[in-house]
């Protein structure tokens, strides 16, 4: 009697590992990119002045970081942004830069040590040193607030990052399903013969 039982090759057991590595790679890629974006933000305390070195022309975003860790000190100031007078000025030529409120199109982020949302956007034509400042109205006092400023991530770059994450995550799944189909078809053709 001929035994037609097909035993999977050793490579078959590698497939779940490929699947797992693909998912882990996708998760790591997304985590590193999100954390990288947060770490590229320049932070400072308001009321007062924050000196910023903006190395590229383009669009920037100002975030109010209501939960933050700055200089080994934790800040938890609540999500309601106090009404301060905010300004942005070039220290090279003294030009005042217009701060545009983000309004309903705000961007939010959250991680174990930091949570915030966008409050202003601005554009610069010339790289250089800028001063972001904010003060409470005269004779008013309030808590110290953390602000974070960084360049806006281009929409195309963000989409490309998300697409690459999905590609990494699902490539392992595709390989796994492809090998299952091939094995199933080869098993059926052997059993028919």
PENORWO-V130732 format. One record per residue. PHI is phi in whole degrees, 0 to 359 (NA if undefined). OMEGA is omega in radians with two decimals (NA if undefined). NEAR is the number of other ideal C-beta (glycine too) atoms within 10 Angstrom. Layout:
# PENORWO-V130732
{{PHI OMEGA NEAR} {PHI OMEGA NEAR}}
This chain:
# PENORWO-V130732
{{NA -3.11 3} {266 3.11 4} {267 -3.11 5} {268 -3.13 9} {295 3.14 6} {260 3.07 11} {266 3.13 6} {294 3.10 10} {288 -3.14 9} {297 3.13 7} {298 -3.13 9} {300 -3.12 13} {281 3.11 9} {281 -3.06 11} {301 3.10 18} {301 3.10 11} {294 3.09 10} {299 3.11 16} {300 -3.14 19} {296 3.14 11} {295 3.09 13} {298 3.13 20} {294 3.13 16} {296 3.11 13} {298 3.13 17} {296 3.13 19} {298 3.14 13} {296 -3.14 12} {301 -3.12 17} {295 -3.12 17} {298 -3.11 12} {298 -3.13 10} {290 3.11 17} {294 3.12 14} {296 3.12 12} {298 3.11 9} {297 3.14 15} {294 -3.10 19} {288 3.12 10} {279 3.13 11} {283 3.03 18} {270 -3.07 16} {244 3.09 20} {197 -3.08 19} {257 3.04 17} {235 0.19 20} {289 -3.08 17} {134 -3.10 12} {231 3.10 15} {240 3.12 20} {271 -3.06 12} {242 2.99 20} {258 -3.11 10} {259 -2.94 20} {271 -3.12 8} {225 3.01 8} {290 3.10 13} {136 -3.09 12} {266 3.13 13} {232 3.14 23} {234 3.05 19} {254 3.13 25} {251 2.95 26} {267 -3.07 22} {260 -3.04 22} {286 2.95 18} {235 -3.02 18} {206 3.02 22} {231 -3.08 15} {223 -3.10 16} {53 3.12 6} {62 3.09 5} {238 -3.14 10} {272 3.08 9} {234 3.04 17} {221 -2.94 10} {247 3.11 17} {83 -3.04 10} {278 3.11 11} {277 -3.10 8} {282 3.10 13} {297 -3.09 16} {274 3.09 10} {247 3.02 16} {266 -3.06 11} {251 3.11 16} {217 3.03 14} {227 -3.05 22} {223 3.03 15} {284 3.09 17} {276 3.11 13} {282 -3.09 11} {234 3.08 8} {80 -3.12 8} {295 3.03 14} {275 -3.14 9} {260 -3.13 18} {286 3.05 9} {262 -3.14 16} {259 3.10 11} {298 3.13 13} {283 3.08 16} {60 -3.08 9} {284 -3.12 5} {267 -3.07 8} {284 3.09 15} {257 3.13 14} {242 3.03 10} {209 -3.12 16} {207 3.04 12} {215 -3.08 14} {306 -3.09 7} {253 -3.02 12} {220 3.01 22} {218 -3.13 17} {196 3.08 25} {212 -3.10 16} {286 3.11 19} {237 3.14 18} {223 2.95 20} {229 3.06 19} {206 3.13 18} {238 3.01 12} {234 3.10 19} {262 -3.03 9} {240 3.04 11} {298 3.14 13} {163 -3.13 15} {260 -3.11 11} {233 3.13 23} {238 3.03 16} {260 -3.09 24} {223 3.10 17} {204 -3.13 20} {223 2.99 14} {290 3.07 15} {303 -3.09 11} {305 3.13 6} {68 3.04 5} {250 -3.14 11} {232 3.14 7} {204 -3.11 13} {286 3.07 11} {281 -3.05 12} {241 3.10 21} {259 3.05 23} {241 3.13 23} {232 -3.08 22} {235 3.12 20} {202 -3.13 18} {288 3.12 17} {295 3.10 15} {282 3.12 15} {301 -3.08 11} {302 -3.13 8} {298 3.14 8} {294 3.12 10} {296 3.13 13} {297 3.13 10} {298 3.11 11} {296 3.12 16} {295 3.13 13} {298 3.13 10} {295 3.09 15} {299 3.11 18} {295 3.13 12} {299 3.11 14} {297 -3.08 19} {292 -3.03 18} {263 3.10 15} {295 3.09 17} {297 3.12 21} {296 -3.14 13} {298 3.11 12} {297 -3.13 14} {299 -3.13 16} {295 3.12 13} {301 -3.14 11} {291 3.09 16} {299 -3.14 12} {296 3.13 10} {299 -3.13 10} {295 -3.13 15} {295 3.14 10} {294 -3.13 10} {293 3.12 11} {293 3.14 13} {293 -3.12 10} {292 3.10 9} {290 -3.11 10} {291 3.12 9} {285 3.14 6} {276 NA 6}}
